[in-house]
Amino acid sequence: MWMQYDSGSYPNAGSLSDGRVNWQEAIDWCETLTMAEHGDWRLPNAKALQSIVDYNRTPDPT
C-alpha cells in the first residue's frame, strides 16, 4: 500500500516543518510515520516508484 500524497502534503514533515525533506529526512519520516493504522511505511525503490507514478497526470495546481 502506498500513500496517496507525498510529504509535501504534511506540513510537519522535514527539518523546517514545511513538508520538504532530503533523502535522510524522508527515510526517518517514513520510519516514524503512523497513519491509517499502519506503522510500516517505507520509501519506494526506483522500480516501485515507476509503478505508482502516473507520468501522464497533470499536477494539482494547489
C-alpha positions as CSV (number, residue, x, y, z in Angstrom):
1,M,0.0,0.0,0.0
2,W,1.3,3.5,-0.9
3,M,0.2,6.9,0.5
4,Q,-1.8,9.0,-2.0
5,Y,0.1,12.1,-1.1
6,D,3.8,12.9,-0.5
7,S,5.4,14.6,2.5
8,G,4.7,18.0,0.9
9,S,1.1,17.5,1.9
10,Y,2.0,17.1,5.5
11,P,3.4,20.4,6.9
12,N,5.0,18.7,9.9
13,A,7.5,16.8,7.7
14,G,11.1,18.0,7.3
15,S,13.5,19.9,9.4
16,L,11.7,23.2,8.7
17,S,8.3,21.6,9.1
18,D,7.4,22.7,5.6
19,G,6.9,19.3,4.0
20,R,10.2,19.4,2.1
21,V,12.6,16.6,3.0
22,N,16.1,15.4,2.0
23,W,16.8,11.7,1.5
24,Q,17.7,11.0,5.1
25,E,14.7,13.0,6.4
26,A,12.4,11.1,4.1
27,I,13.7,7.8,5.4
28,D,13.3,9.0,9.0
29,W,9.8,10.3,8.3
30,C,8.7,7.0,6.9
31,E,10.2,5.0,9.7
32,T,8.4,7.0,12.4
33,L,5.1,7.6,10.5
34,T,1.9,6.1,11.8
35,M,-1.1,6.7,9.5
36,A,-4.3,4.7,8.7
37,E,-3.4,2.3,11.5
38,H,-0.1,1.4,9.7
39,G,3.4,1.9,11.0
40,D,5.3,0.1,8.4
41,W,5.7,2.8,5.8
42,R,8.8,2.9,3.5
43,L,10.2,4.8,0.6
44,P,9.6,3.1,-2.8
45,N,12.7,2.0,-4.7
46,A,13.1,3.1,-8.3
47,K,11.2,0.2,-9.8
48,A,8.3,0.5,-7.3
49,L,8.2,4.3,-7.9
50,Q,7.8,3.8,-11.7
51,S,4.8,1.5,-11.0
52,I,2.9,4.0,-8.8
53,V,3.6,7.3,-10.6
54,D,1.3,8.4,-13.4
55,Y,3.6,10.4,-15.6
56,N,0.7,11.5,-17.8
57,R,-1.3,13.1,-14.9
58,T,-1.4,16.9,-14.8
59,P,-0.1,18.1,-11.4
60,D,-2.6,19.5,-9.0
61,P,-2.3,23.3,-9.2
62,T,-2.9,23.8,-5.4
